[in-house]
Amino acid sequence: MEAETEKAIALGVLGGAAFLLADIRFEHREVLGETWAAWIPLTYAVLLLVGGGAAIIRFDRGGRGVLRILFAAAVAVGALGIWFHSAGHPFRSVAQVLSSFALTPGKNGGIKIGSEPPPLAPAAFCGLGFIGVIACGRPRRRPLRVAAGSSPAPSLASGSGLERRADSPP
């Protein structure tokens, strides 16, 4: 990918993070007064937007590395959120979510809607983080460009072309 494309993707991911911030603020409106953990994704999303916005401006001059760190942190925040949303039992919660595919449409499977936090909702942070990390991957080295009429082979004067080879005349 070219730097401009990577920058555009990173900017798009930051836009997604802005929508995620708004949604989390709405969904956490009640629990913000009950537990400190509900503040983690909100605080992080604001940090991502402010720090990421500043890093986008300097994308080719160190901002790419800052964004890579911020996006990698999104994966960690998402994983932590899955842990909190599942009350420390993420595998059981994932199994419960997957079991919904076996339910008849319209049935709740014995779980009252809204009685528990959605166990996989924080995975949205993981997804945004992974996309961002990929977009801000290490800059590619430019391919060696050879001017017309020249050769990328070592010159004979360098010494590397002077050694005797098996196929050279005696």
N, C-alpha and C positions, 0 to 999 in steps of 0.2 A: 504494500500500500504506500501511496505517496503521503507526505507529511500533511498536505492540505486535506486529504481524505480522512486521515487519522484524526486530525483536529476536528473535522466536521462530525465524525462519529462520537468523539469525546464530548463535544458540545451537545449533541443529541442525547447522550446518556445523562449529562447534567440536567437537561430539560426533563427527562424522565424522573430524575431525582427530585426535581421541584414538584412534580405532580405527586410523587410518593410522599414527600413531606406534607403536602396538603391532606392527603388521604390518612396518613398516620396521625396527624393532629386531630382529625375528625374522629377516627376510630379509637384513639386513646383519650378522648375528652373526659371520660369518667375516671379512668384509672390513674390519670396524672396526679390526682390528689391522694391516691392510695399507696402507690409504690414508686420508688426511685427508678426502678428498671424501665418504667414506661417512658422516661425522659431520654434514655440512651439513643434510640433511633432518631428522635427529634433533634437532639443536640448534634449528633453525627451528621444528619442531613443538612443542617445549617452550615456546619463546618465544611462539608463537601461542596456546597454551593458557593460559599464565600471563597474558600481556598481554591476550589476548582476554577471558579471564574477568573481569579487572579492568575492561576497557572495557565489557563487557555491563552491569555494575552501574551505570555512568555513561552508558548508551547515549544518552539525550537531552541530556546535558550535556557533549558533547565526545567521548564514547566511540565514537560512530558514526564520527567521523573517524579515530580511532586504529584501529578495526577495519577501515575501508576501506584504510588503509595496510598493515596486517598481511595482509589478504586479497590485496591487489595484490602484495605480496612473495611470497605463495604461488605466484602465477603465474610470477614470476621464478625461484623455487626449482625449480619443476617444469620449466621450460624448461632450466635449468642441469642438472638431473638427466637430462633426455633427452639433452643433449649428452654428459654423462659416460657414460651407459649405452650410447650408440651409438659411443663412442670418437671423438667429433668428427665423425661422419658420420650425422647424423640422417635425412637424406633416404634414404640407402641402407638404413638400418635400418627406416624406415617402409615402404619398398618390400618389404623382406624379410618384414615382419609381414603386409602385405597379400597377399603371394604365398601365404600359408598357406591362403587361401580356395580356391586352385586345387589344393591337395593332397587326396589321398584320405584320409579319416579313418583315423587310426592311423599315418600316415607322418610322419616328422620333417623331411622336406625337406632332409636332409643336415646338419642342425644337431642336435647332441646336446643333449638337454634338460638344462638347468642348466649348460651350458658357458659361457654368456654371460649378462650381466644382461638382464632383460627391457627392451627398448628403450623401450617406451611406458608402463611402470609409473609413472614420475614424472609422467605426465600427470594422474594422480589429484590431485596438488597443484594443477595448473592448473585442473581442474574445480572443486575446492573453492574455490579463490581467486576464480574468476569468479562462482560462486553467491554467495559472501560479498560481493563488491564490488557485485553487483546488489542484494542485500538491504540493504546499507548505503548505498545511493545517497543523493544529496543530499535533505535533508528538503524536502517539498513546501510551498509557500506555501499558507496557508489561503485559500480563496476569500473574496472580499469579501462580507460579510453585510450586507444592508440591512434595517433595522428596518421594521416595518409602517408604511405611510403615508409613508415617506420615499423619496427617489429618489437613485440613484447619480450622476445628472447634475449638472454644476456649477451652483452657485447663481447667480442673476443678479447678486447683490451681489459676486461674485468678480471681475467684470470680464470673464470669459471669455464670458459670455452677452450682453454689451452691444454687440459688434461688429455691424455691419450685414451682412446676408446678401442674396444675390441674390433670395431668395423673400420677403424681409420688405417690408412696405409702406413707401412713401417718407416 
